[in-house]
Amino acid sequence: MAFETYRYFGGNEGSKLEKRVVNMTDHKVFNGYKIPYKYEVSWQLKEGDFNWLNLEITDLEYNTLNPYETK
């Protein structure tokens, strides 16, 4: 599963809109819900792909009064 968007690449006045692709590479069950938990984020530039981020979710809490409170 993947999605793509156009975002400004670079942090200066000459930055141009470039395609950024987010690939969800694996799924895992957290609290009974199967969700994508590994992602690779890349810019697709004319010079070639630039891997910008590899992300892995290791813990997930939701609908709690005190999120991430130690037990």
C-alpha positions as CSV (number, residue, x, y, z in Angstrom):
1,M,0.0,0.0,0.0
2,A,1.3,3.5,-0.8
3,F,0.2,7.0,-1.4
4,E,1.9,10.0,-3.0
5,T,1.7,13.7,-2.8
6,Y,3.6,16.8,-4.0
7,R,5.5,18.7,-1.4
8,Y,8.2,21.4,-1.5
9,F,11.7,19.8,-1.5
10,G,14.3,21.9,0.3
11,G,14.1,24.7,2.8
12,N,14.8,27.8,0.7
13,E,13.1,30.2,-1.6
14,G,14.0,28.2,-4.7
15,S,12.3,25.0,-3.4
16,K,10.2,23.2,-6.0
17,L,7.2,20.9,-5.7
18,E,8.4,17.3,-6.0
19,K,6.7,14.0,-5.7
20,R,6.9,12.3,-2.3
21,V,5.9,8.7,-2.0
22,V,5.0,6.9,1.3
23,N,5.2,3.1,1.1
24,M,3.7,1.1,3.9
25,T,5.9,-2.0,4.0
26,D,4.5,-4.1,6.8
27,H,1.5,-4.6,9.1
28,K,1.3,-5.5,12.8
29,V,-1.5,-6.1,15.3
30,F,-1.8,-3.5,18.1
31,N,-4.5,-4.0,20.7
32,G,-6.5,-6.2,18.3
33,Y,-6.2,-3.8,15.3
34,K,-4.0,-4.6,12.3
35,I,-2.3,-1.4,11.0
36,P,0.6,-0.5,8.8
37,Y,3.6,0.0,11.2
38,K,6.6,0.3,8.9
39,Y,6.9,3.0,6.3
40,E,9.5,4.2,3.8
41,V,9.2,7.8,2.6
42,S,11.1,8.9,-0.5
43,W,11.2,11.9,-2.9
44,Q,11.1,11.0,-6.5
45,L,13.5,13.5,-8.0
46,K,14.8,13.7,-11.6
47,E,18.3,12.8,-10.3
48,G,16.8,9.6,-8.8
49,D,14.9,8.6,-5.6
50,F,16.0,10.1,-2.3
51,N,15.0,8.0,0.7
52,W,14.0,10.6,3.3
53,L,12.6,8.6,6.2
54,N,12.3,5.0,7.4
55,L,9.7,4.8,10.2
56,E,8.6,2.0,12.5
57,I,5.8,2.3,15.0
58,T,6.7,0.3,18.1
59,D,3.9,1.1,20.5
60,L,0.4,2.5,20.1
61,E,-2.0,3.9,22.6
62,Y,-5.4,5.6,21.9
63,N,-8.5,6.7,23.8
64,T,-6.7,6.9,27.1
65,L,-7.0,9.6,29.8
66,N,-3.3,9.6,30.6
67,P,-1.5,8.7,27.3
68,Y,1.9,7.0,27.8
69,E,1.6,6.9,31.5
70,T,3.9,4.3,33.0
71,K,2.2,1.3,34.6
